[in-house]
Amino acid sequence: MLKLQEEFGIATATSQKVHRGLRAEGLIYTEPGMGSFVSKDLPERSAEGSGGA
């Protein structure tokens, strides 16, 4: 999360919120003692959640 904070200039609380959200959506997973990684099998997105018009 420190890299997120440095790269985007955001507060610790914000980076933690983003991290929790990405994990809750299944976009990342965390390996204890190793870090967080992008999920290989990304969840399917519904038309409502795609952000498209």
C-alpha positions, 0 to 999 in steps of 0.5 A, a space after each residue: 500500500 505504500 507504493 499506492 500512497 507514494 505514486 498517487 499521493 493519497 492518505 493511508 486510510 484511502 489506500 487501505 480502503 482501495 485495497 479492501 475494495 479491490 480484494 472484496 471485488 476479487 481483483 486482488 488476493 493477499 498472500 500472508 508474508 508475501 504481499 498482494 497480487 492481481 488475481 489470475 481469474 478475474 470475476 465477471 462484471 455485470 452490465 450494471 457495474 461496467 461503468 459503460 453508457 
